[in-house]
Amino acid sequence: MTEAFFKEVLGIAKQHDLLSGEHFTVDGTLIEAWAAQKSFKKKDGSEASAPPDDPSNPTVDFHGEKRSNDTHQSTTDPEARLYKKSKGSEAKLAYLGHVLMENRNGLVVAPRLTLATGRAEREAAAEMIQARSRPGRLTVGADKNYDTADGVKQVRACGATPHVAQNNQNRASAIDARTTGHAGYVVSQRMRKRVEEIFGWMKTVGLMRKVRHRGRKRVAWMFTWTAAAYNLVRIRNLIGATA
């Protein structure tokens, strides 16, 4: 039902000629799960007994304990994964939300919600790009997280040109001057920053910063619904601007 609603909203955008079929941006964001850190316990049940300070809300000391998704799991939301979006940031129990944005008007043309894993962003990007592939030119802008040999290869395999930001700090970028030298690359890098407006709206107005549902299926339902709501607001503003 939610997927059908999202497609109906895209249909409205098409009727008003608001969608680009050539230039896109892909990105992902962390969606915090409805689960506390103290619910992340060992799968084999060998947790140390809780200190008797407050039976209803016991103190839990994680200092010095190695916790990973291989050995631990949330008792509140078993599908949530301990994940941090970047080095130095706090690890949270979370899912990953992904969108493919068309660059003309900044509308979401494909939303995805996945488990929080290190390869999820690139795999989701390939799926969404493949679904939009068609004969002719197609460009996909992205940030430095997508500048990997595997990620660039996957985008090209979908028939698209990867306009990813170069990550050449202490390493070689997966793209070179044959890509970055085109004027379209500069435009893609400028336009891709608009995807943050989508995530910002979804997390504040759409209340997706920390979800209030548990399980990937329900969270995915809410993520798709919120993406459709964002598009409706954006379409209204675009139509109003040209009326």
C-alpha positions in Angstrom: 0.0 0.0 0.0 2.8 2.4 0.9 4.7 1.7 -2.3 1.6 2.3 -4.3 1.0 5.6 -2.6 4.6 6.6 -3.3 4.2 5.8 -7.0 0.9 7.8 -7.1 2.8 10.8 -5.7 5.5 10.4 -8.4 2.7 10.3 -10.9 1.6 13.7 -9.9 5.2 15.0 -10.3 5.3 13.5 -13.8 2.0 15.1 -14.8 3.6 18.5 -14.0 6.9 17.6 -15.7 8.9 18.0 -12.5 11.1 14.9 -12.8 14.5 14.6 -14.4 15.2 11.3 -16.1 18.9 11.9 -16.6 20.6 13.3 -13.5 20.3 11.9 -10.0 21.9 11.9 -6.5 22.2 9.0 -4.1 22.8 9.2 -0.4 22.1 7.4 2.9 21.5 8.5 6.5 21.4 6.9 9.9 17.9 6.3 11.3 18.1 5.6 15.0 16.1 2.6 16.2 13.6 2.6 19.0 15.9 0.6 21.3 18.3 1.6 24.1 21.9 0.8 24.3 21.3 -1.3 27.4 19.0 -3.6 25.3 22.1 -4.6 23.3 23.0 -7.9 25.0 25.0 -11.0 24.2 23.1 -13.5 22.0 24.2 -16.4 24.1 22.6 -14.9 27.2 25.8 -14.8 29.2 25.3 -11.2 30.5 26.7 -10.4 33.9 24.0 -9.9 36.5 22.7 -6.3 36.8 23.7 -4.3 39.9 20.8 -4.0 42.3 20.6 -0.2 42.3 17.2 0.0 40.5 15.5 -3.3 39.4 13.2 -1.5 36.9 16.1 0.5 35.3 19.4 -1.0 36.3 22.7 0.6 35.6 24.7 -1.0 32.8 28.5 -0.4 32.5 29.8 -1.1 28.9 33.3 0.1 29.7 35.9 -2.3 28.5 33.4 -4.6 26.9 33.7 -5.5 23.2 30.3 -5.4 21.6 29.6 -6.2 18.0 26.6 -7.3 15.9 28.2 -10.7 15.6 28.0 -11.4 19.3 25.2 -9.0 20.6 21.6 -8.2 19.7 19.0 -5.8 20.9 16.3 -7.5 22.9 14.0 -4.5 22.1 14.5 -4.5 18.3 16.5 -7.6 17.1 16.9 -6.2 13.6 18.5 -3.0 14.7 22.3 -2.9 14.3 25.0 -1.1 16.2 26.4 1.4 13.7 28.2 4.7 13.4 28.0 6.8 10.3 31.6 8.1 10.5 34.8 7.8 12.4 34.7 9.4 15.8 30.9 9.5 15.9 28.8 7.6 18.5 27.7 4.1 17.6 23.9 3.8 17.8 21.4 1.0 17.3 20.0 2.0 13.9 18.8 1.3 10.4 20.0 3.1 7.3 17.7 5.1 5.1 18.6 5.7 1.4 17.1 7.9 -1.3 17.7 8.5 -5.0 16.9 12.1 -5.7 16.4 13.6 -9.2 18.4 16.7 -9.6 16.0 19.0 -11.4 13.7 19.8 -8.5 15.1 17.7 -5.6 12.3 15.1 -5.5 12.8 11.6 -4.1 12.3 9.0 -6.9 13.3 5.9 -4.8 13.5 5.4 -1.1 15.1 2.4 0.6 15.5 1.2 4.2 18.1 -1.4 5.0 19.9 -3.0 7.9 22.9 -0.9 9.0 25.9 -2.6 7.5 29.1 -1.3 5.9 28.1 -2.2 2.4 24.4 -1.2 2.6 24.8 2.3 1.1 26.5 1.1 -2.0 24.3 -2.0 -2.5 21.1 0.1 -2.0 22.5 2.7 -4.5 23.0 0.0 -7.1 19.5 -1.3 -6.7 17.9 2.1 -7.0 20.0 3.2 -9.9 19.3 -0.1 -11.8 15.6 0.5 -11.4 15.9 3.9 -13.1 18.3 2.8 -15.8 17.3 3.5 -19.4 19.0 4.0 -22.8 20.9 7.3 -22.9 22.9 9.4 -20.6 22.5 8.9 -16.8 24.6 10.6 -14.1 24.6 9.9 -10.4 26.2 12.2 -7.9 27.3 11.0 -4.4 29.6 11.9 -1.5 33.0 10.5 -0.7 31.6 7.3 0.9 30.7 6.1 -2.6 34.3 6.6 -4.0 35.3 3.0 -3.9 36.4 0.7 -6.7 33.5 -1.6 -6.1 30.9 1.2 -5.7 32.0 3.0 -8.9 32.0 -0.3 -10.8 28.5 -1.1 -9.7 27.2 2.4 -10.8 28.8 1.9 -14.2 27.4 -1.6 -14.5 23.9 0.1 -14.2 24.7 2.2 -17.3 25.3 5.4 -15.3 28.2 7.8 -14.9 29.4 8.0 -11.3 29.8 11.7 -10.3 31.1 10.9 -6.8 33.1 13.2 -4.7 36.8 12.2 -4.8 38.2 10.6 -1.7 41.9 10.9 -2.5 43.2 11.5 1.0 46.1 9.0 1.5 44.5 6.9 -1.3 43.7 6.9 -5.0 40.2 7.9 -6.0 38.2 5.4 -8.1 37.4 8.2 -10.6 39.9 10.4 -12.6 40.0 13.5 -14.8 38.0 11.8 -17.5 35.0 12.2 -15.1 35.9 15.2 -13.0 36.9 17.2 -16.0 33.4 17.4 -17.4 31.3 20.5 -16.6 28.4 18.2 -15.6 30.5 16.7 -12.8 30.7 20.2 -11.1 27.0 20.6 -11.5 26.3 17.2 -10.0 28.5 18.0 -7.0 26.7 21.2 -6.4 23.2 19.6 -6.8 23.9 16.6 -4.6 24.0 18.8 -1.5 20.2 19.2 -1.8 19.7 15.7 -0.6 20.5 16.9 2.9 17.4 19.0 2.7 15.4 15.8 2.2 17.0 14.0 5.2 16.6 17.1 7.3 12.9 17.4 6.6 12.3 13.7 7.2 14.1 13.7 10.5 12.5 16.9 11.9 9.1 17.4 10.3 8.7 13.7 9.5 10.0 12.5 12.9 12.4 10.0 11.4 15.5 11.0 13.5 14.5 8.3 16.0 11.7 6.0 14.9 8.9 4.9 17.1 8.4 1.6 15.4 10.3 -1.7 15.7 11.4 -4.1 13.0 12.8 -3.4 9.6 9.4 -3.9 7.8 7.6 -1.3 9.9 10.5 1.2 9.9 10.7 0.8 6.1 7.0 1.5 5.8 7.4 4.7 7.7 10.5 5.8 5.7 8.7 5.3 2.4 5.6 7.1 3.7 7.6 10.0 4.9 9.5 10.3 1.6 6.1 10.5 -0.2 5.0 13.2 2.2 8.1 15.2 1.5 7.5 14.9 -2.2 3.9 16.1 -1.8 5.1 19.2 0.1 7.8 19.9 -2.5 5.4 19.4 -5.4 2.9 21.8 -3.8 5.7 24.4 -3.4 6.9 23.9 -7.0 3.5 24.2 -8.5 2.7 27.2 -6.4 5.9 28.9 -7.5 4.9 28.6 -11.2 1.2 29.3 -10.8 
